[in-house]
Amino acid sequence: MYYIPGLNTVTFSMQPMNGIQWGITFAFMIFVFLVMEAEKAVRRMLKASGQDTDDREAWIFDQIDSLESRLKHLELNAQPLLPPNAEGSLRGVTVHR
């Protein structure tokens, strides 16, 4: 990040963070760290008891169209670029009907 005199204070109205803002920042940092460590501990405990914790099975968010199905959809719904009785050239491809 660069400091340009006048630009930060006048244009963007930026000021240094005060103690309360730093405290909020560190509190959320510690909170996220503790939540992630708790999740890892729960996963380790579940895995030790024989539960499946690897997230490899398909779920609702994993139902994303593959590229092949999208291309197939485009091929099935393709509309002609030229009217049925048109003859001519389109980017180097000659169309005869």
C-alpha positions in Angstrom: 0.0 0.0 0.0 1.3 3.4 -0.9 1.0 6.6 1.0 0.2 9.7 -1.1 -0.1 12.9 1.0 -3.5 14.4 0.6 -5.0 11.5 -1.4 -5.6 9.3 1.6 -7.0 11.9 3.9 -8.9 14.1 1.5 -10.1 11.8 -1.3 -10.6 8.5 0.6 -11.1 10.0 4.1 -8.7 7.4 5.5 -7.3 7.6 9.0 -5.1 5.3 11.1 -7.0 2.6 13.1 -7.5 3.4 16.8 -7.2 0.9 19.7 -10.9 -0.2 19.6 -10.7 -1.0 15.9 -7.4 -3.0 16.4 -9.1 -4.8 19.3 -12.1 -5.8 17.1 -9.7 -7.0 14.4 -7.8 -9.2 16.7 -10.9 -10.5 18.4 -12.4 -11.7 15.1 -9.0 -13.1 14.1 -8.9 -15.2 17.3 -12.6 -16.2 16.9 -12.1 -17.5 13.4 -8.9 -19.3 14.5 -10.7 -21.0 17.4 -13.7 -22.0 15.3 -11.5 -23.6 12.6 -9.5 -25.5 15.2 -12.7 -26.7 16.9 -13.9 -28.0 13.5 -10.6 -29.8 13.0 -10.9 -31.4 16.5 -14.5 -32.5 15.8 -13.5 -34.0 12.5 -10.6 -35.9 14.1 -12.9 -37.2 16.8 -15.5 -38.3 14.3 -12.9 -40.0 12.1 -11.5 -41.8 15.1 -15.0 -43.2 15.8 -15.3 -44.4 12.2 -17.4 -41.6 10.7 -16.9 -40.4 7.2 -15.4 -36.9 7.3 -13.6 -36.5 3.9 -16.3 -34.5 2.1 -15.9 -36.5 -1.1 -19.5 -37.5 -1.7 -21.7 -35.3 -3.9 -23.9 -32.9 -2.1 -26.3 -30.1 -3.1 -23.5 -27.6 -3.9 -21.7 -30.1 -6.0 -24.4 -30.4 -8.6 -22.8 -28.1 -11.1 -23.2 -28.6 -14.8 -20.2 -30.1 -16.5 -18.7 -28.5 -19.6 -19.8 -31.4 -21.7 -23.5 -31.0 -20.7 -23.3 -27.3 -21.4 -21.8 -27.9 -24.8 -24.5 -30.5 -25.6 -27.2 -28.0 -24.5 -25.7 -25.4 -26.8 -25.6 -27.8 -29.8 -29.2 -28.9 -29.2 -30.5 -25.3 -29.0 -28.3 -23.8 -31.7 -30.1 -21.4 -34.0 -28.9 -20.8 -37.6 -27.0 -17.5 -37.9 -28.3 -16.8 -41.4 -31.9 -17.0 -42.7 -32.8 -20.3 -44.4 -32.6 -18.8 -48.0 -29.3 -16.9 -47.4 -26.1 -17.7 -49.3 -22.8 -16.0 -48.6 -19.7 -16.1 -46.4 -19.4 -15.8 -42.7 -15.9 -15.3 -41.4 -14.3 -17.4 -44.1 -17.0 -20.1 -44.0 -19.1 -20.3 -47.2 -22.7 -21.2 -46.6 -24.7 -22.8 -49.4 -28.3 -23.7 -49.1 
